[in-house]
Amino acid sequence: MIMWLDLLALLGLILMYRWYRQSQILENLTDKYVFITGCDSGFGNLLARNLDRRGMRVLAACLTDRGVEELRKETSSRLQTVILDVTDSQSVSSAAKWASTIVGDKGLWGLVNNAGVSVPSCTNEWLKKDDFFKVLNVNLLGVIDVTINLLPLIRKAKGRIVNVSSIVGRITISPGGYCMSKYGVESFSDSLRREMRPFKVKVCILEPGFYNSNITSGELIQRDMKRSWESLSEEVKQSYGDEYYKKCLSYVDGFAQKCNKNLSLVTDCMEHALTAVHPWTRYTAGWDAKLIFIPLSYLPTVILDFLLTIGQPKPAQAD
């Protein structure tokens, strides 16, 4: 009995130490510059507004002029904006030069690679190579391009890089390019973290669960799925059948309705990664990620495949 009490006391002390260590926040946050991609809406937009309220110097990258205008209405004059298309290397290079002129010798304290897309996303056979590339070009190659261009500024400040992956970077639950792009972000982040250690640059990976933002819009996915279906040959359509197609549309709609609407669970993790003295290497946001998908990712493949295909619709010509 005494031994168990000792173990519980030791566990309590470890947890208290971890809590204390992670609760320490940096000083002089108002002197630090943070570059955020994908600030038109969703996580990036909320994070930009939150950091601006904390007095940090935000460099917000938006894809559209409308995104810039809307963000400026809700933020202070400290926040500065730039138009950035992460799939265009010229746009990335120009944004990096723009950031360099602003941060000067202070360097860039934080980079949050948040910009991302989830479509095209449907049954693999319904997609083309370009459909996969569209997602990979934003979610993975865009992250790499932005990071490489801004690394000299981040090294100068001994700063932080926060790469937004997903819980599907651990477990593939849907076809298309989205999951594989997030696996790629995980791999890139791991190698970059080890390379940056000698420079005292910290690389953090954020793995959200499923959130009802512009990224996971059921209507958007359904519209794209309809486009893919209508472009298929009659042979492929007959192989799957109209019933299979309709059930896929219904599943997407039901899934989107169940997504978490509290985006602050994700942005809180981003803020901690940027402002904590000792940030975590990985952040998992959402109880679905913590209690369902992470445990599932450790199951044997045969069990995982069974669980993930229980509710799948059956194609018309399946045996």
N, C-alpha and C positions, 0 to 999 in steps of 0.2 A: 504493500500500500504506500509506504514511504517513497519507494522508488518511482511510482507513478506520479505522486505529488511533486517530486523533484523534476520529473520530465515535463509536467505541465507548467511548473514555475519557469523552467528554462525556455520552454516554447513561448510563454508569455513575455519573457524578457527579450527574446529574439524579435517578436512581433512589435514590441514597443520600440526597440532600437530601429527596426526598419521604418516604422511610422515616423519617428523623430527625424531620421536621416532624410526621408523623402519629403518631409514637410519644410525643409530649409529652402528658402527662396533667395535668389540672387539680389544683390543691391544694385542701385543705379540702373534700373530697367529703362528709365526714360532716355538713357544715352544709347540704347541699343536699337539697331535697324533689323527688321525682319522682312524678308521677301516671301510673298505668298502667291502661288499660282491658283487659277480657277476661282477668282473672287466675285464672279458675276452673281452667284447664288450658292445655296447649300452651305457646306462646311466652311469653305474658304471665305465666303461673305460674312458669316457669323464670326469666324475667328478674327478677321480684319477689324470688325467693329469692336469686339471684345478687347483686343490688344490696344486699339486706339484709345479706348476708355481708360486703360491702365497707364496711358502716357507713353507707350512705346512708339517708335518711329516705324510705321508700317509702309512698305512698298507693295502695293496691291496690284497684281497683274490680272487683267480682265480680258476676255476674248472679244467683247463687243463694246461699242461706244455707249450703248444703253446701260450695260453693266457698270461702266465707269460713272455715268451720271447718277444712277440710283445709289451707288455706294457713297459718292461725295455728299449726297443730301443727308446722309445719316452719320457722317463722321466729321472730325475736326480738320483744321487746316494742316495738322501734322501729317496726316495720311496723304501719300502721293500715289498716283496711279499711272499705269502704263498698259498699252494694248499689247497682248502677247498671244501668239498662236504657237503652242509648244511643238507642233508638228512641222513648223517652218524654221529651219536653222538660221536663216537671216533674221527672222523676228526674234529668235532667242538671243542671238549675238548682239542685236541692237539693244534689247532689254538689259543685257548684262553690262554693256557700255554705259547705258543710262544709269543703272544702279551704281556703277563705279564712280561716276561723277558726283553722285549724291553722298555716298558713304565716305569717300575720301580715304584718309589714313586710318580711320576707325575700323574699316572693314565691315563685313556683313555678319552680324551675330547669328541670325537664323534664316534658314531656307525651309519652307514647307511646300513640298511637292504634292499638291492637292488636286490639281486638274485631272479629270478623268471622265470617261464615257463607258456606258455599259452595253450599247447596241452598235452593230447588229448582234443579236443573241437569240438563237433558236436551234433546233435540231441541226447537228453538224452537216448532215447531207444536204440540207437546204441552203447552205452557205457557200460562198465562193472565196477564193484566196483573198481577194480585196476586202471582203467583209471581216476576215480575221485581222488583216493589216490595219484597217481603220481603228480598231480598238488597241492593238499593240502599239501603233504609232503614237497615240496619245498617252496611254497608261504606262508604257514601258520605255519606248524610245524617247518620248518627250521628257520623261523623268531623267533619263540618262543625259540628254543633251543640255537641259537646264542646269543640272548639277555640275557637269564638267565645266560649263561656261562660268559658273559662279564660284567654283571651288577656290580660285586664288583669293577672292574677297573673304570667303569663309575661313580659310587658313590664316589670313591676316588677323582676324578677330578671335581665332581659336573658338569658333562658334559651334552651332548645332545644325544638323540636317534632319528633318522629319519627313520620312517617306510614307505616304499613305498607301498601305497595302490593303488587305482585307482578310477576313477569316477564310475566304475562298483561296487565299494564297497558301493555305495549309490543307484544304480539303476541296476537291473539285465537285461541285454540286450542280453545275449547269454547263451546257455545251457552249460553243463559241469561243471567242478570244478573251473574254473577261477574266476567267479563272487563270488561264495560262499567263496573262499579262501580270497578274498579281503574284503568281509564282516567280516570275521574272524579277519583279520589284524586290521580293524577299532575297533572291540570290544576289542581285546587284547591291542591295543594302548590306548584306553580310560581308561581301568582299570589300566594299567601300569602308565599312566600319573598321576592319582590320588594317587597311591601308592608312586610315586617318589617325589611328591611335598615336603614332609618333608626333603628330602635329597638334595633339590635344583637341582634336575635333571630334565631337560625339555624334554618332549616327543612330537615330531612333526609328523604329518601325512601328507604325500604327495599324492595328488589325481590327477594324470595326466589324460588328455584326451587320445586320440588314436594317437600313434606315430609309424612311420615306422622304427622300430628297429628290432633286432633279435627276440624280444618277439612277435611282431605282423606280422611276416612274412607270407604273404598270401600263398606262396608256401609250407611252412612248415605245415600250417593248412590244406591245400588241400590234401597234401600227407597223413596226419594222418586221414583225413576224408575218403579218399579212402580205407585205411586199415580197418577202422571200417565198412564201407559199405560192403566190400568183405567178412567180417567175419559173416555177418548177415544170419539168416535163410531165406529160400525162402519165408516163410509166411510174415515176416517183410518187406522184399524187395518189395513184391507185395502190401503190405498195403501202402507203401509210393510211390513206383513207380520210374522208371528211370528218369522221367522228374523232379520229386521233387529233386532227388539226383543231377542232372546236374545243376539245378537252384541254389542249395545250393553252389556248387563249384563256379559257376559264381558270386554269391553274395560275397563270401569270397574274390575272386580276385578283384572285384570292390571296396570292402571296404578297402582292403589293399592299393590300389592305392590312396585312398583319405586321408590316414593317414598323419599326420603332420611329416615332415622330419627334423624339427628344434629341435634336441634333447636338445639344450642349454636352451630352455624354461623350461625344467624340471631340468636340473643341476643347473641353476641359483637359483631355489627355494631351492635345496639342499644346495648350498653354503650359501644362506642367513640364513637358519636354523642353520648352523654350525658356522657362523661368526658374526651374528647380536647380539647386546646386548639384544635386546628384540625380539626373533623369534616369528613367528606366531604359533598358535597351529595347524592350518590346512593350507596347500598350495594347490591351484588348478591351474594346469598348462595347458594352451591351451584354445583358445576361444570356442572350441566345448564343453569343460567341463563347462566353465563359463556361456555361453549364451544358450546352448541347454540342456545338461544333468542335471545340477543342477536344473534349472527351472522345467524340466520334473519330477524330483524326488518328487516335492511337489504337483503334480497333483493327483486327486482322482484315485484310482486303475482302475476303469472301463474306464476312459479316457486314462490313460497311456497304458493299455492293448490294447485298440483300436489303438492308434497311433503306437505302436511298432509292431503290426501285420498286418498293412495295406499292406505292400509289401511282406509279407511272401508267399512262394510258398505253394500250396495246395496239400496235399497228395492224391494219386490216389484213395484211398477208403474212403476219407472224405465225410461226408453227405453234 
